Amino acid sequence: MTDKYKIFLVSDSTGETLDRIFSALQSQFPNFEYDKKKFVFIRTEQQIDRIVKECQGLNNAIILYTIVESKLAKHIADKSDKTNVPCFGVLGNLILTFSKLLNQKASNKPSAQHVMDADYYKRIEAIQFTMSHDDGKKNEDVSISDIILLGVSRTGKTPTSIYLANRGFKTMNIPLVMDQQIPDTLKEKDFKPCVVGLYADPERLSDIRKNRVSIMQETKLKGYTDLVSIKKEIDDSKILFKKYGWPMIDITRKSIEETAASIIRIYDITKNK
């Protein structure tokens, strides 16, 4: 397939859900070439008419939409059908099926997932906690964390912590460096929060650190990028994890999302013991 498609993502809200769904979809087709255009907070038939009209003059245009208001969803479906523009509602059938299964009428309220409820404030609190406890700060608060991540430098502790915080987990990360002391509380058998160790392939880690040093234009960090030194760091970290029975995750070929999903599974298992 060599044709480039024009993908129109149409949402009655922020478009985040649609973005993620399309990202998962396009990843299944390695030869899928496309240009993407987003339309968010679409709430009127006139807005939809302009979008469909723009699609008419293009080859290989496709509309994907998340519109929960039934009348507006029907309008975009009818309008695109009349103009022969391929158009797919991402949530429509799913909402209808759930409505029948739950025997409840859907609210069809745009942006309903963004309501500032208890879960919203929990996420905000988790993000604030995580940002103020990044990179070994305020270690005295380990007992009020949900998750503590340990690992040597550049093993993705901070971005993984932030991702977990966005899921509502108060996350602290502590780097394993020579001058960084691990709180003794972590080593106690009845310690409640979930502790997870992260590690990576030494060669991969060396490359990441070299890039980091290059960006920093630092010339006095030879040991930081030395492969032999890094191998010892990783080996020592694994010994530490095993000594205290902390689960460990190899993040070498994992995305932040995959690492976080593994951590959440470990957290759930820990909480259900």
C-alpha positions as CSV (number, residue, x, y, z in Angstrom):
1,M,0.0,0.0,0.0
2,T,1.5,3.3,-1.2
3,D,-1.5,5.6,-1.0
4,K,-1.5,8.2,1.8
5,Y,-4.7,8.6,3.6
6,K,-6.2,11.7,5.1
7,I,-7.5,10.9,8.6
8,F,-10.0,13.2,10.2
9,L,-10.4,12.7,13.9
10,V,-13.6,14.3,15.1
11,S,-14.5,14.6,18.8
12,D,-17.1,16.3,20.9
13,S,-14.6,16.5,23.7
14,T,-10.8,16.9,24.0
15,G,-10.1,14.1,21.5
16,E,-7.7,12.2,23.9
17,T,-9.7,9.0,23.7
18,L,-10.0,9.1,19.9
19,D,-6.2,9.8,19.7
20,R,-5.3,6.8,21.7
21,I,-7.7,4.5,19.8
22,F,-6.3,5.7,16.5
23,S,-2.8,5.2,17.7
24,A,-3.5,1.6,18.7
25,L,-5.2,1.1,15.3
26,Q,-2.5,2.5,13.1
27,S,0.2,0.5,14.9
28,Q,-1.3,-2.6,13.5
29,F,-0.6,-1.5,9.9
30,P,3.2,-0.9,9.4
31,N,2.7,0.3,5.8
32,F,-0.2,2.7,6.7
33,E,0.8,6.2,5.5
34,Y,-1.4,9.0,6.6
35,D,-1.8,12.7,7.4
36,K,-3.9,13.4,10.5
37,K,-6.2,16.3,11.3
38,K,-8.0,16.8,14.6
39,F,-11.3,18.5,15.3
40,V,-12.2,18.8,19.0
41,F,-15.2,20.1,20.9
42,I,-17.5,19.6,17.9
43,R,-21.0,20.3,19.1
44,T,-23.0,21.6,16.1
45,E,-24.3,20.2,12.8
46,Q,-22.7,23.2,11.0
47,Q,-19.3,22.2,12.3
48,I,-19.8,18.7,11.0
49,D,-21.0,19.9,7.6
50,R,-17.8,21.9,7.2
51,I,-15.6,18.9,8.1
52,V,-17.4,16.6,5.7
53,K,-17.3,19.2,2.9
54,E,-13.5,19.4,3.4
55,C,-13.3,15.6,3.1
56,Q,-15.2,15.6,-0.2
57,G,-12.4,17.2,-2.1
58,L,-9.8,14.7,-1.0
59,N,-8.7,11.3,-2.1
60,N,-8.6,8.6,0.6
61,A,-10.2,10.7,3.3
62,I,-11.5,8.8,6.4
63,I,-13.5,10.1,9.3
64,L,-13.2,8.6,12.8
65,Y,-15.3,10.1,15.5
66,T,-16.3,10.0,19.1
67,I,-19.6,11.8,19.5
68,V,-21.9,10.6,22.3
69,E,-24.9,12.9,21.6
70,S,-27.1,10.6,19.5
71,K,-28.6,13.2,17.2
72,L,-25.2,14.7,16.3
73,A,-23.7,11.2,15.8
74,K,-26.5,10.4,13.4
75,H,-25.9,13.6,11.5
76,I,-22.2,12.9,10.9
77,A,-23.0,9.3,9.9
78,D,-25.8,10.4,7.5
79,K,-23.8,13.3,6.0
80,S,-20.8,11.2,5.3
81,D,-22.9,8.4,3.8
82,K,-24.5,10.8,1.4
83,T,-21.1,12.1,0.3
84,N,-19.5,8.7,0.2
85,V,-16.9,9.6,2.8
86,P,-15.9,6.5,4.9
87,C,-16.9,7.3,8.4
88,F,-16.6,5.2,11.6
89,G,-18.1,5.9,15.1
90,V,-15.6,4.6,17.6
91,L,-17.9,4.6,20.7
92,G,-21.4,4.5,19.3
93,N,-22.0,0.7,19.1
94,L,-20.1,0.1,22.4
95,I,-22.3,2.6,24.3
96,L,-25.4,1.1,22.8
97,T,-24.4,-2.4,23.7
98,F,-23.5,-1.4,27.2
99,S,-26.8,0.4,27.5
100,K,-28.7,-2.8,26.7
101,L,-26.4,-5.0,28.9
102,L,-26.7,-2.7,31.9
103,N,-30.4,-1.9,31.2
104,Q,-29.6,1.8,31.6
105,K,-29.9,4.7,29.3
106,A,-26.6,6.4,28.5
107,S,-26.3,10.1,29.5
108,N,-24.8,11.0,26.1
109,K,-23.0,13.8,27.8
110,P,-19.9,15.1,26.1
111,S,-16.7,15.2,28.3
112,A,-18.5,13.1,31.0
113,Q,-15.1,11.4,31.7
114,H,-13.6,14.8,32.7
115,V,-16.0,15.5,35.6
116,M,-14.1,16.7,38.7
117,D,-15.2,13.9,40.9
118,A,-13.4,12.1,43.8
119,D,-11.2,10.2,41.3
120,Y,-10.1,13.4,39.6
121,Y,-9.0,14.9,42.9
122,K,-7.2,11.7,43.8
123,R,-5.2,11.9,40.6
124,I,-4.3,15.6,41.3
125,E,-3.2,14.7,44.8
126,A,-1.1,11.8,43.4
127,I,0.6,14.0,40.8
128,Q,1.5,16.6,43.4
129,F,2.9,13.9,45.7
130,T,4.9,12.3,43.0
131,M,6.4,15.5,41.7
132,S,7.5,16.5,45.2
133,H,9.0,13.0,45.9
134,D,10.9,12.6,42.6
135,D,14.5,11.4,42.5
136,G,14.8,10.5,46.2
137,K,13.3,13.6,47.7
138,K,11.5,13.5,51.0
139,N,12.3,9.8,51.7
140,E,10.8,10.2,55.1
141,D,7.4,9.9,53.4
142,V,7.9,6.4,52.1
143,S,5.2,4.9,54.4
144,I,2.5,7.1,52.8
145,S,3.4,6.2,49.2
146,D,1.4,3.7,47.2
147,I,4.4,2.7,45.1
148,I,8.1,3.1,45.4
149,L,10.4,2.6,42.4
150,L,14.1,1.8,42.8
151,G,16.7,1.7,40.1
152,V,20.0,3.0,38.9
153,S,20.2,6.2,36.8
154,R,18.2,6.3,33.5
155,T,16.0,3.3,34.1
156,G,12.8,5.3,33.5
157,K,11.9,5.9,37.1
158,T,10.6,9.5,36.8
159,P,8.4,9.1,33.6
160,T,7.0,5.9,34.9
161,S,6.2,7.6,38.3
162,I,4.4,10.4,36.5
163,Y,2.4,8.0,34.4
164,L,1.4,6.1,37.6
165,A,0.5,9.3,39.3
166,N,-1.9,10.1,36.4
167,R,-3.5,6.8,37.2
168,G,-4.0,7.9,40.8
169,F,-1.0,6.2,42.5
170,K,1.2,8.2,44.9
171,T,4.6,7.2,43.6
172,M,8.0,7.8,45.0
173,N,11.2,7.0,43.1
174,I,14.6,6.5,44.7
175,P,17.8,6.3,42.6
176,L,20.4,3.7,43.5
177,V,23.6,5.7,43.6
178,M,26.5,5.6,46.0
179,D,25.6,8.6,48.1
180,Q,21.8,7.8,48.2
181,Q,20.7,5.9,51.3
182,I,17.6,3.7,51.0
183,P,15.3,4.2,53.9
184,D,15.5,1.3,56.4
185,T,11.7,1.3,56.6
186,L,11.6,-0.2,53.1
187,K,13.5,-3.3,54.3
188,E,11.0,-4.2,57.0
189,K,9.0,-7.3,56.3
190,D,5.6,-5.7,57.2
191,F,6.3,-2.6,55.1
192,K,2.9,-1.8,53.4
193,P,3.6,0.2,50.2
194,C,4.5,-1.7,47.0
195,V,8.3,-1.6,46.2
196,V,9.4,-2.4,42.6
197,G,12.9,-2.5,41.2
198,L,13.7,-1.4,37.6
199,Y,16.7,-2.4,35.6
200,A,17.8,-2.4,32.0
201,D,20.4,-4.0,29.6
202,P,23.8,-2.5,30.5
203,E,24.7,-1.8,26.8
204,R,21.4,0.0,26.2
205,L,21.8,1.9,29.4
206,S,25.3,3.0,28.4
207,D,24.0,4.4,25.1
208,I,21.2,6.3,26.9
209,R,23.7,7.8,29.4
210,K,26.1,8.8,26.6
211,N,23.3,10.7,24.9
212,R,22.4,12.3,28.2
213,V,26.0,13.4,28.8
214,S,26.3,14.7,25.3
215,I,23.3,16.9,25.8
216,M,24.6,18.1,29.1
217,Q,28.0,18.7,27.4
218,E,29.6,17.1,30.5
219,T,33.2,15.7,30.1
220,K,33.9,14.5,33.7
221,L,31.4,11.6,33.9
222,K,33.4,8.7,32.4
223,G,32.3,6.2,35.1
224,Y,28.7,7.2,34.4
225,T,28.9,5.8,30.9
226,D,31.5,3.1,31.3
227,L,30.0,-0.3,30.4
228,V,31.9,-2.3,33.0
229,S,30.8,0.1,35.8
230,I,27.2,0.0,34.5
231,K,27.2,-3.8,34.5
232,K,28.2,-3.7,38.2
233,E,25.5,-1.2,39.0
234,I,22.9,-3.4,37.4
235,D,24.2,-6.6,39.1
236,D,24.3,-4.8,42.5
237,S,20.7,-3.5,42.0
238,K,19.5,-7.0,41.2
239,I,21.2,-8.4,44.3
240,L,19.5,-5.8,46.4
241,F,16.1,-6.5,44.9
242,K,16.4,-10.2,45.5
243,K,17.7,-9.7,49.0
244,Y,14.5,-8.0,50.1
245,G,12.1,-9.9,47.8
246,W,11.2,-6.8,45.8
247,P,9.7,-7.6,42.3
248,M,11.9,-6.4,39.5
249,I,11.1,-5.4,35.9
250,D,13.4,-5.3,32.9
251,I,12.5,-2.1,31.2
252,T,14.9,-2.4,28.2
253,R,12.3,-3.2,25.6
254,K,9.2,-1.9,27.4
255,S,7.4,1.4,26.8
256,I,6.5,3.5,29.9
257,E,2.9,2.3,29.5
258,E,3.9,-1.4,29.5
259,T,6.2,-0.9,32.5
260,A,3.4,0.9,34.4
261,A,0.9,-1.8,33.6
262,S,3.3,-4.4,35.0
263,I,3.8,-2.3,38.2
264,I,0.0,-1.9,38.6
265,R,-0.4,-5.7,38.4
266,I,2.3,-6.2,41.0
267,Y,0.5,-3.5,43.2
268,D,-2.8,-5.3,42.9
269,I,-1.3,-8.6,43.8
270,T,0.5,-7.0,46.8
271,K,-2.7,-5.4,48.0
272,N,-4.7,-8.7,47.8
273,K,-2.2,-10.7,49.8
